[in-house]
Amino acid sequence: MWSIEEVGAWLESFDLHDSKECFIENEISGAELFTLTDEDLVSIGIIKLGPRKKILRKIEELNIGRNQSALNSPTGSDGAVGIGK
């Protein structure tokens, strides 16, 4: 799984620098990233709709990639394919 710092770097790669600080302050690592909801983002201080939608879309893209990687894995799904490996 990604560390808090790796999640921050991921956010920066999409020019979401302000959101990065909210994630760090709330200790969001890879384990929490995949379960975040719109309400969660508001509760950690990401108020603007645009960044929230962008973050949720990028999380969905990561989940799709994880699921596809798991399907192609010779050992099946380990729940962490492609994250921090």
HELIX and SHEET records of a PDB file:
HELIX    1   1 ILE A    4  GLU A   12  1                                   9    
HELIX    2   2 HIS A   17  GLU A   25  1                                   9    
HELIX    3   3 GLY A   30  LEU A   33  1                                   4    
HELIX    4   4 ASP A   38  SER A   43  1                                   6    
HELIX    5   5 LEU A   49  ASN A   72  1                                  24    
END                                                                             
